[in-house]
Amino acid sequence: MSATSETLENIIHKEYKPGFVTDLESDTFPPGLNEDVIRAISGKKNEPEFMLQWRLDAYRHWLTMTEPTWAYVNYESVNYQSISYYSAPKVKEGPKNLNEVDPKLLETYKKLGIPLYEQERLAGVAVDAVFDSVSVATTFKDKLASAGVIFCSMSEAIKEHPELVRQYLGTVVPTSDNFFAALNSAVFSDGSFVYIPKGVRCPMELSTYFRINAANTGQFERTLIIAEEGSHVSYLEGCTAPMRDENQLHAAVVELVALDHAEIKYSTVQNWYPGDEEGRGGIYNFVTKRGDCRGRQSKISWTQVETGSAITWKYPSCILRGEESVGEFYSVAVTNHCQQADTGTKMIHIGKNTRSTIISKGISAGRAQNTYRGQVKILKSAENARNYTQCDSLLIGDRCGAHTFPYIEVKQPSAQLEHEATTSKISEDQLFFCQQRGLSAEDAVSMIVNGFCKQVFKELPMEFAVEAQALLGISLEGSVG
Amino acid sequence: MDYAEHYQTVSTDLPGHSLSWLQALRTRANIDFSTSGFPSPREEEWRYTNITPIEKKRFTPKVSAGDPSAAAELIQHHRLDDTWSLVFVDGVYSAGHSRLTGLPESIQILPISEALERYPEKVHTMLQQAADCETHGFIAFNTAYFRDGAFIVIPDKQVPERPIQLLHVSTQAEGLSVLRHLISLGIHAQATVIETYVGEKETACLTAAVTEIDLAANAHLDHYKLQNESDRTFHFGGIYSDQKASARFRQNHAAFGGLMARTEIHSHLGQAAECDLDGLFLASGRRHLDTHTILRHHGAHAVSRESYRGIASERGRGVFSGRIVVDPQAQKTDAEMNNRNLLLSDDAEIDSKPQLEIHADDVKCAHGVTVGQLSAESIFYLQSRGIDEASARNMLTFAFANEMVEKIRHDGHRQQVRDALLANLPQTDVRGDWL
């Protein structure tokens, strides 16, 4: 191996910084899943009767389903009876304001660098933080309320805005959609709810921070974003978890609804604990994300930077129903050590003149497997639909794998589709050129990798882009070769 | 599955029944087939091709030699003059129609039914080497019930002076042709093999052919296939090749006929092997044409190029699935796959699934897919030169497809493929003098 391989090695091996555990008293259900557990979750949240029924229907359907095995990932299957389906930091009553939130919890978020306090206004981001299963605090509520925006936890939304929840929940990802979505529908404990009224441009970026803290718990959050006619919202999501030897399950569902001329931008920086170098521990990230462009000229844009999780199974999708609606998917997926990612998107073109763009960058190092799996489907009604797909993979080291499995289905002759994919490694020439200009091998690799991902990073909101670049450096630490 | 039972009862008198190893092989394949049945769209590799119509029918193999004159005209028209040819009528070798005059003794070209009597040991070593019954039900079906096929062995350093044609003609309604071809080229040997599949109009039958190819080091095979069977035929053709070091395999596939047809071309590439796959399909009428390729780069420094073009018109449906697998030790692999498709009508459909599965880092791999329609500008340009719209469309469609036809190096075969292409263009009546 050349000098550069050693540098890559150094870049790959960096520790997982958010891997600490917060010692909090928490209210956790004993492991196991049955109808009583679901009733108990629903009861804990004082949910209306229709929600309980909805959960039970989902659970009964889930019982008839089997875990999907088609993804290019290998893992010991999950024992769904050994997981605790509800864990919450113990509080006597719901916190009225931030001062009532457990200081240890705030400490945790501070360590993670999340601006919970309003004095950190400069950051200009409204945060809803979800700790284990429940939402602990939402900042900037008043300012958002004055614009008419509803940004709160899902359980609050179920209580305060049941009509909206009832109208939209499960309409994009039905309870019977897939194994993990059905499970999530049955047991979801919290999540974020966003409603942007007609014609409103959300005054600030909205953000959710997810944290799994307790051991042996699963996190099942549910996010629902509704953008009414002519509205605009940008939403960010971040995630971390402590380092533990056993695997933990995260099965979230995200539903987006964009009505006429509305635009939703959804960005994720996923940094769940990826397990150690030997592949012990880490989060199983089985997520269903789907956006529905219901209205004319609506737009949904997914941007994701996936660096964490032991197993990732995630396909943020767009249903392009409205005429001239637009779907976008920008993704950087980094896998290192023994991580496995099977991720991509689905673009379902239904309306006329719909357009979609897919840019996917996969980086695989160590012994990791990184798979792009995407589907572009053009139905007969989608006249003049247009899709452009580009998926590039970068291999670092000779023991990793990078795979591309696109599915292209076209039933409309006026559609235009292009798909391109390449796989390569960082060329010696590129490295040599950079080094010859005085860059260290490590900097050269990091520069090349950042350049490789730039198309995606430029889609991220400013503060996230910085974080993403830093994360990329950490994830690949020690992998330069 | 009662159809599995049916095929078991009708498949009597299969060749090689005195060979115990073959009987054992067939029994095992039969068990595999009875368990799995024909592939279903639930299997990932068959998700776009639903062959349940085959399960509903009961095809039967030809029982007697039949009337030799029945297929004479088709054979006359498709047999290439400058080749040694083996002709199979409804899945049975027809010595009367085949032409093997002037064949040197060192080269073996004979029907497998005969080879099983004369060289059973050689057949034993070749059979089931490149194809695996466990892949899917069709291969098991073929192994269990193959009635005939070609047996071609070219020894080291030999280059036959003529190409070899395998001509398949189906004439019998509800007929069943199950063929197994074995092709083996020794070190530095070279050969050209052309497989032609044609049928009487309106004959609904099932053709299930499996070709196993073994290429020794530095061998070079040019392989062509034309599938132009009748509108109601079901066709499955699997071509499985094993390329040793520096062996070269060039395959060109053209599909125009059948009701539902699938061709699989899988190759296993050894060190510094070269593989060129080109193909064309035109799915008109209610046809469903499926091309499925897997190239497995096993040795380092191998090079592969794939270029497939598809056209779907009327209610036709075209499926392309291509997979390139690069094993961990296959460093310096250079692989490219390209799939371009034309969708010509509202009721047509194209499904494409190009896949890369890469386990080595020092490789160059790429694939590209496009799906679109004829460019309005090009049609307008031709119209502005006084060409009517239908002719302009045909001209552009032909030009798109002809690039694949031009790659065929054998004149006679190229002419046949071009004729089949022209006959299947959407507006056949406006074939102008522009050729």
Interface residues (C-beta under 8 A of the other chain):
Chain A: W70 K380 S393 L395 I396 G397 D398 R399 C400 G401 A402 H403 T404 F405 P406 Y407 I408 E409 V410 K411 Q412 P413 S414 A415 Q416 L417 E418 H419 E420 A421 T422 T423 S424 K425
Chain B: E44 Y48 P328 Q331 N341 L343 L344 S345 D346 D347 A348 E349 I350 D351 S352 K353 P354 Q355 L356 E357 I358 H359 A360 D361 D362 V363 K364 C365 A366 H367 G368 V369 T370 V371 G372 Q373
